C-alpha cells in the first residue's frame, strides 16, 4: 500500500511540476521575446536567424524555470492533497508523513539532476552559438546597429548617421575618446560598412575624405586638425554588447572545464577578483539546479499548512518565495562581482536559507 501511494505522490508531483514549469517557461520566454523584439525583430532581421537565436536561448530559460517550478508545483500538489483530505486518509491507513516526504524529495532530486544536465551541457553550448549568431546578425544586418538618420550611443562613442542604403552610409559623425584620453570628432561625407575577420570587431567603417578634430582635455587650447583620404574606424563587439567576449567565458564552460580553469588560475596566482568570479560561476552550475531539491524540502511542510484552497495558496506562496530567492541570488552575484564577497558563499546562501527555513518548519511539524 505504501509503495502504491508513494508512486501516486511521485506522479502527482511531476504533473504539478510540468504545469508550473509551463507557467514559468512562458514568463521567461515572453521576456526573451520582448528583449529580442526591441533589439532585433523591430529592425527586420532575417526570421530564420531570429528563430535560431530563440532556440539557442531555450537552455537558459529551461535552467532558470526548473527550480521555481519544483517549488510552486510541490506547494500546489501538497495543497491539493490537504484540501482533498488525502493526507488524512493516508494517515488513517497507517501511512506516515515521512512516507509521503520521500517521493516528494525524490521528485525534487530528479528535477535537480535534469536541470543540472541542462545547465552544465546544453546551456554552455547554447550560449556559445547564441553569441556567434548574434554577431553574425549584427554584421550582416547593419541597420540593427546603424540606422539611418539616427544617433547611436555605445560605451565609448556616439555615432551620428545620415541616410543608410545597404552598406553605404552618408554624412557620418563619430565622437569618441582616443587612446591618450583626447576627445575626437571624426566627420565624413561617405562611409562603407565592412565585415571584419576579427571576432572582437563587429564591423569596420571605411570613411572617405574624413576630417578629424582632436581636443586635449587637460589643455583646452591644444588641438589637432587632420584631413585624410580615408580611414578605417572599427566598432568593437564589446562596445555594442558589453557581455560579449571573443574568448570563452565561464558561462560558456561545463563545470568540469570551469573547474580546470579555476585550478589553473589559483596555481598561477591570478587576480583574486578573477578567481572569485570563476568560483562564483562554478558554484552557480550546481546551486541553481539543485535549488529544486531544497525547494521541495521547504515546500513539504509549507504545503501541509493550507486547509482550504490549497492549490491557490500554494501558487501564491510559491511566487513570493521565488521572488525572494531570485532577489537573494542576483544580490549575491552582484556583491560577489562588485564588492568581492566570496563567490561560493554567495551562490549557496539562498539555498542554505531555504534549507534553514525548511528545517525550522519540519521541526515544528515533527515528521511522524
N, C-alpha and C positions, 0 to 999 in steps of 0.2 A: 504493500500500500504506500509506504514511504517513497519507494522508487518511482512509482507511478505519479505520485503527487509532485515529486521533485522534477520529473521530466515535464510535467504540466507547467510548473512555475517557470522553469528554464525556457520553455517555448513561449510562454506569455511575455516574459521579459524581452526576448528577442523581437517579438511582434511590436511591442510598445517602443522598443529601441528603433525599429525600422520606421515607425510613424514619426517619432521625434526627429530622427535623422533626416527624413524628407523635409520637415519643417525648417531645421537649421540649414540644411543644404540649400534650400530655396532662398533663404535670407542672404547667405554669403554669396550665392550665385548671382542673385539680383544686384547685390552691392558691386560685384566684379563687373557685371554688365554695365552698370551705371558709370563706373570709372572708365571703362572702355568706350562707352558712348561719348563721354566728354573728350577723351584724348584721341580716339581713332575713328569710331563709327561716324561721328558728326562730320569728319573730313573726308569721307568716302574712300576709305582704304579698301582694298580688294576683299570681298566677302570670304573667300576660301581661307585667306590668311588670318582674318579675324576669327573664323571658326576654329582654326588650329590654335590660336592664342587661347581661346576659351578652353579647348581640350587640354592644353598643357597646364592650365591653371587649376584643373579639376583635382589633382592630388592635394594641393594646398587647401582647397575647400573641404575635401573629404577629411583630411587630417585634423582640421580645425573643428569640424562639425561633430566628429565621433564622440569625444569625451562629454560634451554638453548633452548630446543625445542620450548617452548612457545615464546621465543624471536625471534628466526630465522623464525619460522612458521608465526608469525604475520607480521614480516617485509616482508617476501616473498608474503604473501597473499595480504597485502595492496599495495605492489609494483605492483602486477598484476592488482589490481583494478585500480590503477592510469594509468598504461601503456595501459590498455584496455578502458580507458576513462569512466569507470563505476562510478567513483566518480562524474565526471562532469554530467553524465546522471542523477544520483540520485539527485544532487543539482538542476538540471533543472526541475525535477519532484517535487521539494519542500521539499526534504528530507535533513535536515541539517546535518552537520558533527557530531553533538552530538548524533544523532540517529544512526550513524554508530559506534560511540565510545562505546555506551552501550553494544551491543552484543560482541564487541572485549574484553571489560573489563570482561563481564560475562564468556566468554570462558577462560580468564586467571584465573578467580576465580575458575571455575570448575576444571581446571588443578591443581591449588594450593591445593584444597581440596583433590583430588585424590592422589596427591603427598604427602600430609601430612599423609594420611592414610598409604601409603606405608612406609614413613619414620618413623612413630610412632609405627606401629604394625608389619608390615612384616619385616622391617629392623632389629629390635632387635631380633626377633625370628630367622631370617636367620643368623645373626651374631653369636648367641649362638651355633646354630647347626654347623655352619661352623668351629668355633674354636674346638668344640668337635670332629668333624670328622677329622679335620686336625691333631689333636693329635693322634687319632686312627690310621691314615695312617702312621704317623711317627713311632709309637711304633710297628706297625705290619709289617712295611717295613723298617728295619734298614738301608738299603742301601741309603735311602733318606738322612740320616744324616751322616752315617759312611760308606763311600765307601772303597773298598779295595785299599791298596797302595796309600793312599792319605793323605793330610793334611787338617784338618778341624779346622777353627777358629770360636769361638763364642765370646761372650762379655768378658769372664773371663778366657778362657782356649784355648790351642792349643792341638789338638788331632792328633797324627800321627799313622796311622794304617798300618798293613801289610795286608795279604790276609784275606778276609772275606768270609766264607762259611756258608750260612744260618744265624744262630745266634752265630756262633763261630768265634772268631777273633784271629789272631796270631800276635805276635810282636807289642804290643801296647805301645805307649809312650804318657803320658799326662803331659803337662806343664801348671801349674796354680799358683794361689796365695792363700795361706792359710788364715785362719781367723785372724791371727795376722800380716798379710802383708808379710809373708815369701814366698820366691819363692820355688815352689816344682816341682820336676821331679819324675814322677811315671812311672816305666817301668815293663812290664810283658810279659812273653812268650806267654801266652794264656789268653783269657777273654771270658766270656759268656754274651751275651746280654739278659737281662731280662726285662719284663714289670713291671711297678710299679702300685700299687693301689692308690698311692698319685697323684691327678690330677696335682699337681705342678711339679712332677718329670716326665720327658719324658721317661727315661729308666735308668736302673742300669747296670753297667759293673762289673761283678763278676770276678775280676782279680786274677789269680793263681800265687803263689810264687812271689809276686811283690817286687821290690827294690825301696825304696823311698829315695830321697836326698832332704833335706830341707835347704835352704840357708837364712841366716839372711841378710836382705837388709842393715841394719844400720851398722852391724859389719861383714864385709865380711869373716873374719877368722872363724866365728862361723857357724857351720853347723851340721846337724843331718843326719846320715845314718841308715836307718831302713830296716829290712827284715821281711817278714810276710808270713804265709801260704796262706792267701787270704784276700782281702779287697773288699768292695763294693763301687764303685765310681758312684755317682749319677749325671746324666745330667739333670739340671733343664730346664723346659719348657721355662722359661723366658730368659734363656741364648740363646736358639736356636731361639725362636720367641719373640723378645723384647716386642711386644704389647700384648703378652698373659698374662692373669691373671686367677688364679683359681677362684677368686671371680667375681661376676657380675659387669661389668664396666658400666659407664654412657651410653656408646654407645649401650649397650645391654638392656637398660631400656626403657619403654614407657615414654612419657612426664609426665604422672600422677605419676608414680613411681619415676621418676627422681626428680620431684618437692618435693615429700615427703622426699626423701633422702637429698635434698638440705636444706629443713627446719630443719631436724634433725641436720645436721652439723652446721647450723647457731646457733641453740638453744644450741648446745653442745660447742660452741666456738671453733670449729675445726680450723686447719691451714688455713689462709686466701688464700694461694695459692691453696689449695684443694677446698675451697669454690668457688673460681673464676673459677676453672676447671669445676665444676658442673654447675655453671651459664652459662658458655660458651656452654656446651653440651646441656643444657636445651633450651637455645635460638636458638641454631642451629636446633633443632627439628622444629622450626617454621620459621626461617629466610630463610632457603634454599627452602622449599616447596613453601612458599608464595613469593619467588623471582619471580615466574612465573607471578603473578599478577602485580608486579612492572615492570617487563619486558614488559608486554603487554601495560601498560600505557606509557612507554617510546617509544615502537615500533610504537604506533599510529601516533604521529606527525612525527617521522623519516620516516615511511613508505610512508607518503604522499609527501615527498620531491622528490622522484625519478620520473622522467618524462618519461624515456625510460629504457628498460631492468630492470624493477622494481624487478623481482624475483632474478636476478643475483646480483643486487646491494644490495638487502635486505639480501641475503645469505652471501655475503662477509662482509657487515656491522655487521650482527649478530654475525659472528665468531669473529670479532675484539672485539666487546663489551663483548662477552662471555669470551674471554681470559683475558681481563682486570678485569672483575668481579671475575673470578676464582683466579687471582693473588691477588686481594684485600682480598678475603675470606681466602685463605691459609696464606697470610701475617698476617692478623688479628689474625688468630688462632695461628700462631707461636708466635706473640708478646704477646698474652694473656698467653700462656703457659710458655714462657721463661722469659719475662720481667715482666709479672703480670699486663698488661693493662686490663682494665675492660672487662670481657668476654661478657657481654650484649652489650656494645657499639661496640666491635669488630665484633660481629656476625651480627649486624644490620647495620653497617656502609656501606657495599656495597649496600644494599637495599635503604638506605637513600640517598646515592649518586645517584643511578639510579632514585629515585623519584625526587630529586632536579633537575637533568638534564631534566626529563620529564616535570616538571612544567615550566622550562625555555622555552622549545620548544613549549609547549602548550600555554604559554602566548604569544609567538611570533605569533603562528598560530591563536590564538583567535577563539575558537570554535564558530561557528555561530548558 
